[in-house]
Every structure is written in C-alpha cells, then in structure tokens.
Amino acid sequence: MDNAATSSASASSTRRFPRLSWGRLGLLGALLSNRKAAIGAGIITFFVLVAIFAPVIAPTKDPNRMVGRPHEAPSLEHPLGTTRQGQDVFTQLVWGTRVTLLVGFVTGSVVILIAVIIGITSGYVSGWSDEILSLLTNVVLVIPALPLIIVISGFIDRPGPMTIVLVLASISWAYGARVLRSQTLTIRHSDFVAAARVTGEPTWRIVLFEILPNMTSLVASAWIGAVLYAVLTEATLEFIGLGNPNIVTWGTILYWAQNNAALMTNAWWTFIPPGVCIALVGFALVLINYGIDEISNPRLRTDRVQKKKKAKAAV
Amino acid sequence: MRFLGRRAVFYLIALFVAITINFMIPRLMSGDPVQMMFARFQGRMDPASVESLYKTFGFVDGPITEQYASYLANLLQGNLGTSIAWFPAPVSQVLGVGLAWTIRLLGVATLISFSLGMFLGIRAAWKRGRFVDAFVVPITGLFGAFPYFWLAMIMLYVFALKLDWFPLGHAASLDINQDWTNPQYVLSVIYHMILPATTIILTAVGGWLLGMRNSMINVLSADYVALAQAKGLSDRRVKYAYAARNAMLPSITGFAMSLGFIVGGAIVTEVVFSYPGIGYTLLTAINARDYPLMQGCFLLITMAVLGANFLADAAYVVLDPRVRS
C-alpha cells in the first residue's frame, strides 16, 4: 500500500524550483499570479468580507426574526424573498456566512494540524512507531466518515457548530496525514536533511525548519481540501437535521427549506441562494487547489501549452 | 497473493476497529446509554426479550471487558438486535432490504462515473488545452464542489417537479407487481434509478477525471511512452496499452478515499429521493431514535466499503504485475 501511496499531489511537489520564480511574495504571490487561484481567492475574500460586515450589510438583531408574510417572492423589500416562517432569506444568507465559514476554516485548520503532526512524525521516525501511526491513518481513512459522523451526531442530541468541528476533525485528518507522510519519506533522505543532522540540529528543528518549509504547497493544498470537506460536510449534516436548526447557517436554511416543502411550493428563493453560495465557496477552494497544483507541478499548466501552440501558429 | 493476504488482514483490523467504535459510542455519551437505547422497547417486548437485547449490545453486569465479550459474541452470530422503527423486525432483516437497493444504485453509478472519469481523463491529458481539457475538466470540477444533497434537490426540482420527466422518488412504482421476472417492474426500477444515479455520477466523475488527467500527464512524459511512439505504434495502442494502464494505478489506490466520499454522497442522495437504500434507512433510524438500527447501518456500510476496497486491491493486482510476485 505504501509504495503506491504517492498521489498526484505528492508526486509533484518534490520539484522545488518554483521557489525561485515566486519572487519576494512567496507562495501567496505565486498563487495570485495564477489566474485560477486568483479567481478562487477573490471569491473567498468576498465571502469573508460579507461575514465580517454582516451587521452592516443586513442590519438585524436576530436573523431568525419574522419580518414578512410566509414564502413571499423576492421584492425590493426582501431581495431574496422570505421563508415559510416569514424570515428574510437575504438576511439569513448574510448572517449564515459567518458560522458556515467559521466552522469550515476552523475544522480545516484543526484537521491539517493533526495531519501534519501525525503525517510528519510517522514519516520521519521509522520503525514500529511509524508502523502503528500508518496503520492508524489507514484504518481511519478506510472507515467511511460520513456514516460514522451521522451515527455519532445521532447519539449526541442536536450538536452545535463546535461539536461538529470536533467530530469532523477527529475523523477527517487521515487523508492529509497519509499524503504528508509519503512526502516526508521522500524528503527525509535528501542531502540537506542529512547535512542538518550532521551539524547536530535537534529533530524538532529539522522537522520544523528543514522538512516543513519544503512541503508548503502540499500542506496548503491539503488545508484547502480539508476546508472544502468541512464546509460540505457541515452543510450536509445540518441539511439532514443533525445540527442545531436554530443557528442560522447555509445548511440550516436548506434544512428548513426542505422541511417546509419549498420544492413543492416553488419557493426557489429559499433553496437556490444558499446552495449557490456553498457551491461558490466550494468552487473557489477547488480553483485555488488547481492553482497550487499547477504551481508545484509545472507540467499541469495549460496556459503554457496554449501559448506555445499560438507561437507556433504565428510562425 | 501475499499482497492480497496482507490487505485482507488490514481490512479485518479496520473492521475490528469499526466494531469497537460502535461498542464505545453509546458508552461515551452523557446520560444512561441503556435508558437511552432501550427505553422505547419497554412495554412492547416481554422482559426476557429486552434482557437479551441488552446482551446484544454488551450491557451486562460486569467490567467493560466482559461487556465487550458479550457484544462481540452476539455480533459473530449475526445478531444485531431488534429495530424500533420497524418493530419487531430484526435489524439484520431491515438492513438486508436497504443494502440491496444501495448496491444496485451505487454499483451502477460508481461503475459509470469511474469509467467515464478514466475515459475523459485520458482524452484531456492526450489533447491538452482542447475541448475536454479546457471545458469538461472545469465543469465537472464545479459539480464536484456542489453539496451532493443540493444538486439532488435541484435535479428533483427541475427534472421531476417542473419538467415531470422522472418520478419524484422511491425505487419503483407501487402499483406494479414487485417481481424481478416482470419486465415492467425492471423497467420501473431503472426509470426510478436514473435521476439519483445521475446525481451521484455528476458529483463523483470530476474527482476521477482530474486524478486520471494529472497522472496521465506525468506518465505521458515518460521515456517508455516516447519509445513506444518512436517505434511507430498506433496512437491508440500508446494511449491505452502503454500510458493509461500505468496512469490508472493511482486512481485505483485512491479508490479507498474516494469511496468514502461517494458513500457519503449516496446517503444524502437517497434521502432527497426517498430511495429505500441503506442511507435512507440510516436517516429513518436517526429520526426514530432507533439506536440498534443506527449502529447496524454503520457496521454494514463499513463492511461494504471494506469489501469494495478489497475488490479494488484485486483489480490492482491484475493491472500491476509488480505486486504479483
């Protein structure tokens, strides 16, 4: 299993030369000069701003407050109509951005922290502790996560966002850990790590300052992937009624839409906008990851191929 | 064969871990698990049956090791307890019905999305920057970012409710004789499967496609591919017999990770389409606070996923001669 564990992502990032072309801005600068990643980052920035300025964009004391008649179609007063309970969908959408993004980014960050610790440790220390950590990683990886999360949430009555973060994080770190482990294995045998060891650097220094910086793009893409997974899974759990339906998130708006037969009553404004928002955030994250992939593996870039062809055609 | 043997041992360990998690979950929750899990059986079953149900989940007097032994012993006999939602049917019977539907739906959808993803991935890598590479790749990527359940809702809204092309849910018409020898019934089953299967395919194909494309691009720059072309082999031969066969290997290994996501997607798709598979059963169990059925669903889904992974490993052996030795 281990020899085949190198996915496309880990196979790509051993090439370290992009660091030269990244210039002074580092990974971030390289990302923003990649068109796909720049679009993705733009969309994410937009939603982060919406989340921060929610009280300015849609001033309200409580987004769950009843402000209109049930299932009003979009109008000037309610730009995205109202729900069955007469709540303003636009207001809910704006405020829902907060919890949705917060849960997504917090979970993604906890997941990547666990993945980095377990992945690099098991890649760097060989022997039986690696065997045990890899076994643990592979077992967690192969046990289907969503059913397990659903069953756990079924036993906890109406878990809040923080509980969802904890449950999600404790089950979803395995993919990242495995990718990072195989990359650590490759880097461990390189000359600069050997040199650091010979000069007597302590292990934690080697891991933090020699190995980790060489996996920046891999860690970044695993982090983005974890955030995407968290956003989608959170929405899914809330949609099937396993979250706290009184906390406004994009997932709970969809839960209420489904429970109030929004499909049957043609109240499209209650279920199209939150889904579009989730999909936009998801798509933005996917775009950023395409960008990271293209930066760390120049072969995957399409722009260059097209330019070459154009140049040939011009001759 | 040693490879497959090692994998089998690994899956047994994974199964054992899943069983242990199942045993632990009720015991980690706050409150009295016995009260929580079995209160709703009181008055519906005679005390002796309730007593034997306790044993099934290991709630016997004694230390936790003894409880665990009782739980394992019952599990090995295939005893998963009694369902509350479908009282008095045993959990295993309820699960059997659901599993059959899920395997049909998910089997068809996975097979189609995998083949389609492989085929399109090969095309995208072979003709860089052309139609498949420039348009199909980003569009399937967009679908992959959609929440599964939302795509299912939109499909249901557009194709079943607005256009009325497909049924609103369930696995077959109720007014047809439920008999597999009845061609009308088979047609009805296929007809009901189209919309949920398309949803799963749309969300799953992007991952296979992108993985195959990237891996194929790397393989295409290998020397042996250049040699094959220099020998004057046909494009077809180079593409499929030389490059694709090797480029597929990471996708097969990635099957383990992908299957978890696909199963998750299938669960919510079943919920939206009221498709009577295991995912729908799981949700019914949650809503009915049917704890024995919930635990049974988790175990069964895990076993199915492990089994599918083992099949993927067997496929790996066929494709890669290096692991055969």
Interface residues (C-beta under 8 A of the other chain):
Chain A: M1 A4 A5 T6 S7 S8 A11 S12 L135 N138 V139 L141 V142 I143 P144 A145 L146 P147 L148 I150 V151 I152 S153 G154 F155 I156 Y175 L228 L232 T233 A235 T236 F239 I240 G241 L242 L254 Q258 L263 M264 W268 F271 I272 G275 I278 A279 V281 G282 F283 L285 V286 L287 Y290 D293 N297 R299 L300 T302 V305 Q306 K309
Chain B: R7 F10 Y11 I13 A14 V17 A18 I21 N22 I25 P26 M29 M36 R128 G129 D133 A134 G141 L142 G144 A145 F146 P147 Y148 F149 W150 M153 I154 L156 Y157 L161 G211 N214 S215 I217 N218 S221 L249 P250 T253 G254 A256 M257 L259 G260 V263 G264 I267 V268 V271 V272 L282 L283 A285 I286 N287 R289 Y291 M294 Q295 C297 F298 I301 T302 V305 L306 N309 Y316
